[in-house]
Amino acid sequence: MSAKELLPPDLANEPATDSLLEFTLQLEEAARMLDLEPWIVQRLKHCQREITVNIGLRREDGEAANYAGFRLQHCDARGPFLGPVLFSPELHVNTLRARALASSVQYALLNLPRGGSAGAVICDTRKISESDLRAVVREYVFGLRETMGVASDVLVCGEEHIAAWMWDSYVRACAHPEAGAIVGKPAALGGLPPGHAAASVAVPAIASELIGADWEGRGISVQGFGQEARALARWLVNAGARIVALADISGGLMNEQGLDLTAVEEHARREGIVFGFPEAEAVRNTDVLAAKCDMLVLAAAERQVTAANAGSVEAQLIVELAHGGVTPSADHRLRNRNRVVLPESLATCGAVVTAFLESRGTWGVEEGGLRDLVHSAALRALSAAQEFSARFETDLRMGARLAGVEGLAAAVRATR
């Protein structure tokens, strides 16, 4: 999903900041506040290893094609690498560097024995046949076969069917495959059970600490309707909250009394989009940002809340499930308006913890046990972020970053 497809014209033309430069500046700011040694800062600013995979193949229509694949591994001082594989025609390698760096910091915040990595194949999955996409996935995995594994680098995929292809390719390429080397697989291949909701408890656990534990009657606005957003919305509705606004790339829906989430999901499955659902007011997908609600969930794309529209956000709590959903300039404006931003490093910790647990072999673990593990990990991370936020008199985002950077720096120092 492209951020520009979601942004209205007046925001879509706002210059984008290079994600690597932005995160590097944030890292340097954290390093100054923590008084880190210069050599550690230099170590953390760069990826430890960068791998390029050239994927040449003959497409189903007989034409020749070439796709570029990448895997960026940031720092293994805390343990083997773990990180996502993305499929997009728009990704830049600097975005992957920033994501790998940010993941290392997040794992340190969560005290997980892992290092950050990020990978991508530059292709548009909407414009490639299934057989061609499977061939691309196979070649990508084959190109990484010597650097993959539970003790080296775990690949995380958000689409079950693609994760299954990755697993099949990995098994064929490796003499001794490890089940935890690919995360996101169907349950039949060793993944988490279908419909599991363990990851979705992290946001409510943290949000309850920030805005109160009672969800009955709370209004929730959700931008984005992917797997993670749907699971979170379902949890909140079951707890008594109302989904008053909802959007995907097709458009938005609004109903102050609360949307029938089951009916919306059925409509989306049937039509492929949420737009057109009859029991709600049709609005622009960006109108959900200004909906009157208690919590706004950003689960669509980067740069959705910017300096230009931060003043119109009504929600008391903004949850950044999407990477870079709130720009730095918007952060300051929201803070001045006494709005709380739950940063990506905390908002996505449920998905990160479940990915880590799956890489360790979570099949056979009861759903309740997974939820308890995620819940406790989320609250520990929040506590660490709040401690640093109070110590340095800063916001929750910087508090989380300081806690993670200090933990990562300690590991680099110890393994020097």
Contacts in CASP RR format, 6 or more apart in sequence:
PFRMAT RR
TARGET T0000
AUTHOR 0000-0000-0000
METHOD contacts of the structure
MODEL  1
MSAKELLPPDLANEPATDSLLEFTLQLEEAARMLDLEPWIVQRLKHCQRE
ITVNIGLRREDGEAANYAGFRLQHCDARGPFLGPVLFSPELHVNTLRARA
LASSVQYALLNLPRGGSAGAVICDTRKISESDLRAVVREYVFGLRETMGV
ASDVLVCGEEHIAAWMWDSYVRACAHPEAGAIVGKPAALGGLPPGHAAAS
VAVPAIASELIGADWEGRGISVQGFGQEARALARWLVNAGARIVALADIS
GGLMNEQGLDLTAVEEHARREGIVFGFPEAEAVRNTDVLAAKCDMLVLAA
AERQVTAANAGSVEAQLIVELAHGGVTPSADHRLRNRNRVVLPESLATCG
AVVTAFLESRGTWGVEEGGLRDLVHSAALRALSAAQEFSARFETDLRMGA
RLAGVEGLAAAVRATR
1 249 0 8 1.000
1 300 0 8 1.000
1 301 0 8 1.000
2 90 0 8 1.000
2 301 0 8 1.000
3 12 0 8 1.000
3 301 0 8 1.000
3 302 0 8 1.000
3 303 0 8 1.000
3 304 0 8 1.000
4 12 0 8 1.000
5 249 0 8 1.000
5 301 0 8 1.000
6 223 0 8 1.000
6 249 0 8 1.000
6 285 0 8 1.000
6 286 0 8 1.000
6 300 0 8 1.000
6 301 0 8 1.000
6 304 0 8 1.000
7 286 0 8 1.000
7 303 0 8 1.000
7 304 0 8 1.000
8 284 0 8 1.000
8 286 0 8 1.000
10 308 0 8 1.000
11 286 0 8 1.000
11 303 0 8 1.000
11 306 0 8 1.000
11 308 0 8 1.000
11 309 0 8 1.000
14 303 0 8 1.000
14 306 0 8 1.000
14 308 0 8 1.000
16 303 0 8 1.000
17 327 0 8 1.000
17 328 0 8 1.000
18 94 0 8 1.000
19 94 0 8 1.000
19 95 0 8 1.000
19 98 0 8 1.000
19 99 0 8 1.000
19 302 0 8 1.000
19 324 0 8 1.000
20 94 0 8 1.000
20 95 0 8 1.000
20 97 0 8 1.000
20 98 0 8 1.000
20 101 0 8 1.000
21 94 0 8 1.000
22 98 0 8 1.000
22 328 0 8 1.000
23 98 0 8 1.000
23 101 0 8 1.000
23 102 0 8 1.000
24 45 0 8 1.000
24 98 0 8 1.000
24 101 0 8 1.000
26 328 0 8 1.000
26 401 0 8 1.000
27 41 0 8 1.000
27 44 0 8 1.000
27 45 0 8 1.000
27 101 0 8 1.000
27 105 0 8 1.000
27 401 0 8 1.000
27 405 0 8 1.000
28 41 0 8 1.000
28 45 0 8 1.000
29 398 0 8 1.000
30 398 0 8 1.000
30 401 0 8 1.000
30 402 0 8 1.000
30 405 0 8 1.000
31 40 0 8 1.000
31 41 0 8 1.000
31 44 0 8 1.000
31 405 0 8 1.000
31 409 0 8 1.000
33 392 0 8 1.000
33 402 0 8 1.000
34 402 0 8 1.000
34 405 0 8 1.000
34 406 0 8 1.000
34 409 0 8 1.000
36 405 0 8 1.000
36 409 0 8 1.000
37 413 0 8 1.000
40 409 0 8 1.000
40 412 0 8 1.000
40 413 0 8 1.000
43 75 0 8 1.000
43 412 0 8 1.000
44 75 0 8 1.000
44 101 0 8 1.000
44 104 0 8 1.000
44 405 0 8 1.000
44 408 0 8 1.000
44 409 0 8 1.000
44 412 0 8 1.000
45 101 0 8 1.000
47 72 0 8 1.000
47 73 0 8 1.000
47 74 0 8 1.000
47 75 0 8 1.000
47 97 0 8 1.000
47 100 0 8 1.000
47 101 0 8 1.000
48 73 0 8 1.000
48 74 0 8 1.000
48 75 0 8 1.000
48 76 0 8 1.000
49 72 0 8 1.000
49 73 0 8 1.000
49 147 0 8 1.000
50 70 0 8 1.000
50 71 0 8 1.000
50 72 0 8 1.000
50 73 0 8 1.000
50 93 0 8 1.000
50 97 0 8 1.000
51 70 0 8 1.000
51 71 0 8 1.000
51 72 0 8 1.000
51 73 0 8 1.000
51 144 0 8 1.000
51 147 0 8 1.000
52 68 0 8 1.000
52 69 0 8 1.000
52 70 0 8 1.000
53 68 0 8 1.000
53 69 0 8 1.000
53 70 0 8 1.000
53 71 0 8 1.000
53 139 0 8 1.000
53 140 0 8 1.000
53 143 0 8 1.000
53 144 0 8 1.000
54 66 0 8 1.000
54 68 0 8 1.000
54 69 0 8 1.000
55 66 0 8 1.000
55 67 0 8 1.000
55 68 0 8 1.000
55 69 0 8 1.000
55 121 0 8 1.000
55 136 0 8 1.000
55 139 0 8 1.000
55 140 0 8 1.000
56 64 0 8 1.000
56 65 0 8 1.000
56 66 0 8 1.000
56 67 0 8 1.000
56 139 0 8 1.000
57 64 0 8 1.000
57 65 0 8 1.000
57 66 0 8 1.000
57 67 0 8 1.000
57 132 0 8 1.000
57 135 0 8 1.000
57 136 0 8 1.000
57 139 0 8 1.000
58 64 0 8 1.000
58 65 0 8 1.000
59 65 0 8 1.000
59 129 0 8 1.000
59 132 0 8 1.000
60 129 0 8 1.000
60 131 0 8 1.000
60 132 0 8 1.000
65 132 0 8 1.000
67 121 0 8 1.000
67 122 0 8 1.000
67 123 0 8 1.000
67 136 0 8 1.000
68 121 0 8 1.000
68 122 0 8 1.000
69 119 0 8 1.000
69 120 0 8 1.000
69 121 0 8 1.000
69 122 0 8 1.000
69 140 0 8 1.000
70 93 0 8 1.000
70 96 0 8 1.000
70 119 0 8 1.000
70 120 0 8 1.000
70 121 0 8 1.000
70 122 0 8 1.000
71 117 0 8 1.000
71 118 0 8 1.000
71 119 0 8 1.000
71 144 0 8 1.000
71 147 0 8 1.000
71 153 0 8 1.000
72 93 0 8 1.000
72 96 0 8 1.000
72 97 0 8 1.000
72 99 0 8 1.000
72 100 0 8 1.000
72 117 0 8 1.000
72 118 0 8 1.000
72 119 0 8 1.000
73 81 0 8 1.000
73 100 0 8 1.000
73 115 0 8 1.000
73 116 0 8 1.000
73 117 0 8 1.000
73 147 0 8 1.000
73 153 0 8 1.000
74 81 0 8 1.000
74 97 0 8 1.000
74 100 0 8 1.000
74 101 0 8 1.000
74 103 0 8 1.000
74 104 0 8 1.000
74 115 0 8 1.000
74 116 0 8 1.000
74 117 0 8 1.000
75 104 0 8 1.000
75 115 0 8 1.000
75 116 0 8 1.000
75 408 0 8 1.000
75 412 0 8 1.000
76 115 0 8 1.000
77 115 0 8 1.000
77 408 0 8 1.000
77 411 0 8 1.000
77 412 0 8 1.000
77 414 0 8 1.000
77 415 0 8 1.000
78 104 0 8 1.000
78 107 0 8 1.000
78 108 0 8 1.000
78 112 0 8 1.000
78 113 0 8 1.000
78 114 0 8 1.000
78 115 0 8 1.000
78 408 0 8 1.000
78 411 0 8 1.000
79 113 0 8 1.000
79 114 0 8 1.000
79 115 0 8 1.000
80 114 0 8 1.000
80 115 0 8 1.000
80 149 0 8 1.000
80 150 0 8 1.000
80 151 0 8 1.000
80 152 0 8 1.000
80 153 0 8 1.000
80 154 0 8 1.000
81 114 0 8 1.000
81 115 0 8 1.000
81 116 0 8 1.000
81 117 0 8 1.000
81 152 0 8 1.000
81 153 0 8 1.000
81 154 0 8 1.000
82 103 0 8 1.000
82 107 0 8 1.000
82 114 0 8 1.000
82 115 0 8 1.000
82 116 0 8 1.000
82 117 0 8 1.000
82 153 0 8 1.000
82 154 0 8 1.000
82 156 0 8 1.000
82 183 0 8 1.000
82 355 0 8 1.000
82 356 0 8 1.000
82 359 0 8 1.000
83 100 0 8 1.000
83 103 0 8 1.000
83 116 0 8 1.000
83 117 0 8 1.000
83 118 0 8 1.000
83 119 0 8 1.000
83 153 0 8 1.000
83 154 0 8 1.000
83 155 0 8 1.000
83 156 0 8 1.000
83 355 0 8 1.000
84 99 0 8 1.000
84 118 0 8 1.000
84 119 0 8 1.000
84 155 0 8 1.000
84 156 0 8 1.000
84 157 0 8 1.000
84 158 0 8 1.000
85 119 0 8 1.000
85 120 0 8 1.000
85 121 0 8 1.000
85 140 0 8 1.000
85 155 0 8 1.000
85 156 0 8 1.000
85 157 0 8 1.000
85 166 0 8 1.000
86 96 0 8 1.000
86 118 0 8 1.000
86 119 0 8 1.000
86 120 0 8 1.000
86 121 0 8 1.000
87 120 0 8 1.000
87 121 0 8 1.000
87 123 0 8 1.000
87 125 0 8 1.000
87 133 0 8 1.000
87 162 0 8 1.000
88 120 0 8 1.000
88 122 0 8 1.000
88 123 0 8 1.000
88 124 0 8 1.000
89 122 0 8 1.000
89 123 0 8 1.000
89 124 0 8 1.000
91 120 0 8 1.000
91 122 0 8 1.000
96 118 0 8 1.000
96 119 0 8 1.000
96 120 0 8 1.000
97 118 0 8 1.000
99 118 0 8 1.000
99 323 0 8 1.000
100 116 0 8 1.000
100 117 0 8 1.000
100 118 0 8 1.000
101 116 0 8 1.000
102 344 0 8 1.000
102 345 0 8 1.000
103 115 0 8 1.000
103 116 0 8 1.000
103 117 0 8 1.000
103 118 0 8 1.000
103 352 0 8 1.000
104 115 0 8 1.000
104 116 0 8 1.000
104 408 0 8 1.000
105 345 0 8 1.000
105 401 0 8 1.000
105 404 0 8 1.000
105 405 0 8 1.000
105 408 0 8 1.000
106 345 0 8 1.000
106 348 0 8 1.000
106 349 0 8 1.000
106 352 0 8 1.000
106 404 0 8 1.000
107 113 0 8 1.000
107 114 0 8 1.000
107 115 0 8 1.000
107 116 0 8 1.000
107 352 0 8 1.000
108 403 0 8 1.000
108 404 0 8 1.000
108 405 0 8 1.000
108 406 0 8 1.000
108 407 0 8 1.000
108 408 0 8 1.000
108 411 0 8 1.000
109 345 0 8 1.000
109 346 0 8 1.000
109 349 0 8 1.000
109 381 0 8 1.000
109 384 0 8 1.000
109 385 0 8 1.000
109 400 0 8 1.000
109 403 0 8 1.000
109 404 0 8 1.000
109 407 0 8 1.000
110 349 0 8 1.000
110 352 0 8 1.000
110 353 0 8 1.000
110 377 0 8 1.000
110 380 0 8 1.000
110 381 0 8 1.000
111 380 0 8 1.000
112 352 0 8 1.000
112 353 0 8 1.000
112 356 0 8 1.000
114 154 0 8 1.000
114 356 0 8 1.000
117 153 0 8 1.000
119 155 0 8 1.000
121 136 0 8 1.000
121 137 0 8 1.000
121 140 0 8 1.000
123 133 0 8 1.000
123 136 0 8 1.000
125 133 0 8 1.000
128 136 0 8 1.000
133 162 0 8 1.000
134 165 0 8 1.000
137 162 0 8 1.000
137 165 0 8 1.000
137 166 0 8 1.000
137 169 0 8 1.000
138 165 0 8 1.000
138 168 0 8 1.000
138 169 0 8 1.000
140 169 0 8 1.000
141 148 0 8 1.000
141 155 0 8 1.000
141 166 0 8 1.000
141 169 0 8 1.000
141 170 0 8 1.000
141 173 0 8 1.000
142 169 0 8 1.000
142 173 0 8 1.000
144 153 0 8 1.000
144 155 0 8 1.000
145 170 0 8 1.000
145 173 0 8 1.000
145 174 0 8 1.000
147 153 0 8 1.000
148 154 0 8 1.000
148 155 0 8 1.000
148 170 0 8 1.000
148 174 0 8 1.000
148 181 0 8 1.000
149 178 0 8 1.000
149 180 0 8 1.000
149 181 0 8 1.000
150 178 0 8 1.000
150 180 0 8 1.000
150 181 0 8 1.000
150 359 0 8 1.000
150 360 0 8 1.000
154 180 0 8 1.000
154 181 0 8 1.000
154 182 0 8 1.000
154 183 0 8 1.000
154 355 0 8 1.000
154 359 0 8 1.000
155 166 0 8 1.000
155 181 0 8 1.000
155 182 0 8 1.000
155 183 0 8 1.000
156 183 0 8 1.000
156 184 0 8 1.000
156 355 0 8 1.000
157 163 0 8 1.000
157 166 0 8 1.000
157 182 0 8 1.000
157 183 0 8 1.000
157 184 0 8 1.000
158 184 0 8 1.000
158 227 0 8 1.000
160 184 0 8 1.000
160 185 0 8 1.000
160 186 0 8 1.000
163 182 0 8 1.000
163 183 0 8 1.000
163 184 0 8 1.000
163 185 0 8 1.000
163 186 0 8 1.000
164 185 0 8 1.000
164 186 0 8 1.000
164 189 0 8 1.000
166 182 0 8 1.000
167 182 0 8 1.000
167 185 0 8 1.000
167 189 0 8 1.000
170 177 0 8 1.000
170 181 0 8 1.000
170 182 0 8 1.000
171 177 0 8 1.000
179 190 0 8 1.000
179 361 0 8 1.000
180 358 0 8 1.000
180 359 0 8 1.000
180 360 0 8 1.000
180 361 0 8 1.000
181 359 0 8 1.000
183 191 0 8 1.000
183 355 0 8 1.000
183 358 0 8 1.000
183 359 0 8 1.000
184 191 0 8 1.000
184 192 0 8 1.000
184 355 0 8 1.000
184 358 0 8 1.000
185 191 0 8 1.000
186 194 0 8 1.000
187 193 0 8 1.000
187 194 0 8 1.000
187 363 0 8 1.000
190 358 0 8 1.000
190 361 0 8 1.000
190 363 0 8 1.000
191 358 0 8 1.000
191 362 0 8 1.000
191 363 0 8 1.000
192 198 0 8 1.000
192 354 0 8 1.000
192 358 0 8 1.000
192 362 0 8 1.000
192 363 0 8 1.000
192 370 0 8 1.000
193 363 0 8 1.000
193 367 0 8 1.000
195 231 0 8 1.000
196 354 0 8 1.000
196 367 0 8 1.000
196 370 0 8 1.000
197 231 0 8 1.000
197 234 0 8 1.000
197 235 0 8 1.000
197 367 0 8 1.000
197 371 0 8 1.000
198 350 0 8 1.000
198 354 0 8 1.000
198 367 0 8 1.000
198 368 0 8 1.000
198 369 0 8 1.000
198 370 0 8 1.000
198 371 0 8 1.000
198 373 0 8 1.000
198 374 0 8 1.000
199 228 0 8 1.000
199 231 0 8 1.000
199 350 0 8 1.000
199 351 0 8 1.000
199 353 0 8 1.000
199 354 0 8 1.000
199 374 0 8 1.000
200 228 0 8 1.000
200 231 0 8 1.000
200 232 0 8 1.000
200 234 0 8 1.000
200 235 0 8 1.000
200 350 0 8 1.000
201 235 0 8 1.000
201 350 0 8 1.000
201 371 0 8 1.000
201 374 0 8 1.000
201 375 0 8 1.000
201 378 0 8 1.000
202 346 0 8 1.000
202 347 0 8 1.000
202 348 0 8 1.000
202 349 0 8 1.000
202 350 0 8 1.000
202 351 0 8 1.000
202 353 0 8 1.000
202 374 0 8 1.000
202 375 0 8 1.000
202 377 0 8 1.000
202 378 0 8 1.000
203 232 0 8 1.000
203 297 0 8 1.000
203 319 0 8 1.000
203 321 0 8 1.000
203 342 0 8 1.000
203 347 0 8 1.000
203 350 0 8 1.000
204 215 0 8 1.000
204 232 0 8 1.000
204 235 0 8 1.000
204 236 0 8 1.000
204 239 0 8 1.000
205 374 0 8 1.000
205 375 0 8 1.000
205 378 0 8 1.000
205 379 0 8 1.000
206 342 0 8 1.000
206 346 0 8 1.000
206 347 0 8 1.000
206 378 0 8 1.000
206 379 0 8 1.000
206 382 0 8 1.000
207 295 0 8 1.000
207 317 0 8 1.000
207 319 0 8 1.000
207 342 0 8 1.000
208 215 0 8 1.000
209 379 0 8 1.000
209 382 0 8 1.000
210 317 0 8 1.000
210 340 0 8 1.000
210 342 0 8 1.000
211 294 0 8 1.000
211 295 0 8 1.000
211 316 0 8 1.000
211 317 0 8 1.000
211 340 0 8 1.000
215 236 0 8 1.000
215 239 0 8 1.000
215 240 0 8 1.000
215 241 0 8 1.000
216 239 0 8 1.000
216 240 0 8 1.000
216 241 0 8 1.000
217 240 0 8 1.000
217 241 0 8 1.000
217 242 0 8 1.000
218 236 0 8 1.000
218 240 0 8 1.000
218 241 0 8 1.000
218 242 0 8 1.000
218 293 0 8 1.000
218 294 0 8 1.000
218 295 0 8 1.000
219 241 0 8 1.000
219 242 0 8 1.000
219 243 0 8 1.000
219 244 0 8 1.000
219 258 0 8 1.000
219 293 0 8 1.000
219 294 0 8 1.000
219 295 0 8 1.000
220 233 0 8 1.000
220 236 0 8 1.000
220 241 0 8 1.000
220 242 0 8 1.000
220 243 0 8 1.000
220 244 0 8 1.000
220 293 0 8 1.000
220 294 0 8 1.000
220 295 0 8 1.000
220 296 0 8 1.000
220 297 0 8 1.000
221 243 0 8 1.000
221 244 0 8 1.000
221 245 0 8 1.000
221 246 0 8 1.000
221 288 0 8 1.000
221 289 0 8 1.000
221 291 0 8 1.000
221 293 0 8 1.000
221 295 0 8 1.000
221 296 0 8 1.000
221 297 0 8 1.000
221 315 0 8 1.000
222 229 0 8 1.000
222 232 0 8 1.000
222 233 0 8 1.000
222 243 0 8 1.000
222 245 0 8 1.000
222 246 0 8 1.000
222 247 0 8 1.000
222 288 0 8 1.000
222 296 0 8 1.000
222 297 0 8 1.000
222 299 0 8 1.000
223 247 0 8 1.000
223 285 0 8 1.000
223 286 0 8 1.000
223 288 0 8 1.000
223 289 0 8 1.000
223 296 0 8 1.000
223 297 0 8 1.000
223 298 0 8 1.000
223 299 0 8 1.000
223 300 0 8 1.000
223 304 0 8 1.000
224 246 0 8 1.000
224 247 0 8 1.000
224 248 0 8 1.000
224 249 0 8 1.000
224 285 0 8 1.000
224 297 0 8 1.000
224 299 0 8 1.000
224 300 0 8 1.000
224 322 0 8 1.000
225 246 0 8 1.000
225 247 0 8 1.000
225 248 0 8 1.000
225 268 0 8 1.000
225 274 0 8 1.000
225 299 0 8 1.000
226 248 0 8 1.000
226 299 0 8 1.000
228 299 0 8 1.000
228 321 0 8 1.000
228 348 0 8 1.000
228 351 0 8 1.000
229 297 0 8 1.000
229 299 0 8 1.000
229 321 0 8 1.000
230 265 0 8 1.000
232 297 0 8 1.000
232 299 0 8 1.000
232 321 0 8 1.000
233 243 0 8 1.000
233 246 0 8 1.000
233 261 0 8 1.000
233 297 0 8 1.000
234 261 0 8 1.000
236 243 0 8 1.000
237 243 0 8 1.000
237 261 0 8 1.000
242 257 0 8 1.000
242 258 0 8 1.000
242 259 0 8 1.000
243 258 0 8 1.000
243 259 0 8 1.000
243 261 0 8 1.000
244 254 0 8 1.000
244 255 0 8 1.000
244 256 0 8 1.000
244 257 0 8 1.000
244 258 0 8 1.000
244 259 0 8 1.000
244 291 0 8 1.000
244 292 0 8 1.000
244 293 0 8 1.000
245 252 0 8 1.000
245 253 0 8 1.000
245 254 0 8 1.000
245 255 0 8 1.000
245 283 0 8 1.000
245 287 0 8 1.000
245 288 0 8 1.000
245 291 0 8 1.000
245 293 0 8 1.000
246 252 0 8 1.000
246 253 0 8 1.000
246 259 0 8 1.000
246 264 0 8 1.000
246 274 0 8 1.000
246 280 0 8 1.000
246 288 0 8 1.000
247 253 0 8 1.000
247 274 0 8 1.000
247 283 0 8 1.000
247 284 0 8 1.000
247 285 0 8 1.000
247 286 0 8 1.000
247 287 0 8 1.000
247 288 0 8 1.000
247 300 0 8 1.000
248 268 0 8 1.000
248 273 0 8 1.000
248 274 0 8 1.000
248 275 0 8 1.000
248 285 0 8 1.000
248 300 0 8 1.000
249 273 0 8 1.000
249 285 0 8 1.000
249 300 0 8 1.000
250 272 0 8 1.000
250 273 0 8 1.000
250 274 0 8 1.000
250 275 0 8 1.000
250 285 0 8 1.000
251 273 0 8 1.000
251 274 0 8 1.000
251 275 0 8 1.000
251 282 0 8 1.000
251 283 0 8 1.000
251 284 0 8 1.000
251 285 0 8 1.000
252 274 0 8 1.000
252 275 0 8 1.000
252 282 0 8 1.000
252 283 0 8 1.000
252 284 0 8 1.000
252 285 0 8 1.000
252 287 0 8 1.000
252 288 0 8 1.000
253 259 0 8 1.000
253 264 0 8 1.000
253 274 0 8 1.000
253 275 0 8 1.000
253 276 0 8 1.000
253 277 0 8 1.000
253 280 0 8 1.000
253 281 0 8 1.000
253 282 0 8 1.000
253 283 0 8 1.000
254 280 0 8 1.000
254 281 0 8 1.000
254 283 0 8 1.000
254 287 0 8 1.000
254 288 0 8 1.000
254 291 0 8 1.000
255 279 0 8 1.000
255 280 0 8 1.000
255 281 0 8 1.000
256 292 0 8 1.000
259 277 0 8 1.000
259 279 0 8 1.000
259 280 0 8 1.000
260 279 0 8 1.000
263 277 0 8 1.000
263 279 0 8 1.000
264 274 0 8 1.000
264 277 0 8 1.000
264 280 0 8 1.000
267 274 0 8 1.000
267 276 0 8 1.000
267 277 0 8 1.000
268 274 0 8 1.000
275 282 0 8 1.000
276 282 0 8 1.000
285 300 0 8 1.000
286 304 0 8 1.000
286 309 0 8 1.000
288 296 0 8 1.000
289 296 0 8 1.000
289 304 0 8 1.000
289 305 0 8 1.000
289 309 0 8 1.000
289 312 0 8 1.000
289 313 0 8 1.000
290 309 0 8 1.000
290 312 0 8 1.000
290 313 0 8 1.000
290 314 0 8 1.000
291 314 0 8 1.000
291 315 0 8 1.000
292 314 0 8 1.000
293 314 0 8 1.000
293 315 0 8 1.000
294 315 0 8 1.000
294 316 0 8 1.000
294 317 0 8 1.000
295 315 0 8 1.000
295 316 0 8 1.000
295 317 0 8 1.000
295 318 0 8 1.000
295 319 0 8 1.000
296 313 0 8 1.000
296 314 0 8 1.000
296 315 0 8 1.000
296 317 0 8 1.000
296 318 0 8 1.000
296 319 0 8 1.000
297 319 0 8 1.000
297 321 0 8 1.000
298 304 0 8 1.000
298 305 0 8 1.000
298 318 0 8 1.000
298 319 0 8 1.000
298 320 0 8 1.000
298 321 0 8 1.000
298 322 0 8 1.000
298 325 0 8 1.000
298 326 0 8 1.000
299 321 0 8 1.000
299 322 0 8 1.000
300 322 0 8 1.000
301 322 0 8 1.000
301 325 0 8 1.000
302 322 0 8 1.000
302 323 0 8 1.000
302 324 0 8 1.000
302 325 0 8 1.000
303 324 0 8 1.000
303 325 0 8 1.000
303 327 0 8 1.000
304 322 0 8 1.000
304 325 0 8 1.000
304 326 0 8 1.000
305 313 0 8 1.000
305 318 0 8 1.000
305 325 0 8 1.000
305 326 0 8 1.000
305 327 0 8 1.000
305 330 0 8 1.000
305 334 0 8 1.000
306 327 0 8 1.000
306 329 0 8 1.000
306 330 0 8 1.000
307 327 0 8 1.000
307 329 0 8 1.000
307 330 0 8 1.000
307 333 0 8 1.000
309 330 0 8 1.000
310 329 0 8 1.000
310 330 0 8 1.000
310 333 0 8 1.000
310 334 0 8 1.000
310 337 0 8 1.000
311 333 0 8 1.000
311 334 0 8 1.000
311 337 0 8 1.000
313 334 0 8 1.000
313 337 0 8 1.000
313 339 0 8 1.000
315 339 0 8 1.000
316 339 0 8 1.000
316 340 0 8 1.000
317 339 0 8 1.000
317 340 0 8 1.000
317 341 0 8 1.000
317 342 0 8 1.000
318 326 0 8 1.000
318 334 0 8 1.000
318 339 0 8 1.000
318 340 0 8 1.000
318 341 0 8 1.000
318 342 0 8 1.000
319 342 0 8 1.000
319 347 0 8 1.000
320 326 0 8 1.000
320 341 0 8 1.000
320 342 0 8 1.000
320 343 0 8 1.000
320 344 0 8 1.000
320 347 0 8 1.000
321 344 0 8 1.000
321 347 0 8 1.000
321 348 0 8 1.000
322 344 0 8 1.000
323 344 0 8 1.000
324 344 0 8 1.000
325 344 0 8 1.000
326 334 0 8 1.000
326 341 0 8 1.000
326 343 0 8 1.000
331 341 0 8 1.000
331 395 0 8 1.000
331 397 0 8 1.000
334 340 0 8 1.000
334 341 0 8 1.000
335 341 0 8 1.000
335 395 0 8 1.000
340 396 0 8 1.000
341 395 0 8 1.000
341 396 0 8 1.000
341 397 0 8 1.000
342 396 0 8 1.000
343 396 0 8 1.000
343 397 0 8 1.000
343 400 0 8 1.000
343 401 0 8 1.000
345 381 0 8 1.000
345 385 0 8 1.000
345 397 0 8 1.000
345 400 0 8 1.000
345 401 0 8 1.000
345 404 0 8 1.000
346 378 0 8 1.000
346 381 0 8 1.000
346 382 0 8 1.000
346 385 0 8 1.000
346 396 0 8 1.000
346 400 0 8 1.000
349 374 0 8 1.000
349 377 0 8 1.000
349 378 0 8 1.000
349 381 0 8 1.000
350 374 0 8 1.000
350 377 0 8 1.000
350 378 0 8 1.000
353 373 0 8 1.000
353 374 0 8 1.000
353 377 0 8 1.000
353 378 0 8 1.000
354 362 0 8 1.000
354 370 0 8 1.000
354 374 0 8 1.000
357 365 0 8 1.000
357 370 0 8 1.000
357 373 0 8 1.000
362 370 0 8 1.000
381 400 0 8 1.000
381 403 0 8 1.000
384 400 0 8 1.000
384 403 0 8 1.000
384 404 0 8 1.000
385 396 0 8 1.000
385 399 0 8 1.000
385 400 0 8 1.000
385 403 0 8 1.000
386 396 0 8 1.000
386 399 0 8 1.000
387 403 0 8 1.000
388 394 0 8 1.000
388 398 0 8 1.000
388 399 0 8 1.000
388 400 0 8 1.000
388 402 0 8 1.000
388 403 0 8 1.000
388 406 0 8 1.000
389 395 0 8 1.000
389 396 0 8 1.000
389 398 0 8 1.000
389 399 0 8 1.000
389 400 0 8 1.000
389 402 0 8 1.000
392 398 0 8 1.000
392 399 0 8 1.000
392 402 0 8 1.000
394 402 0 8 1.000
END
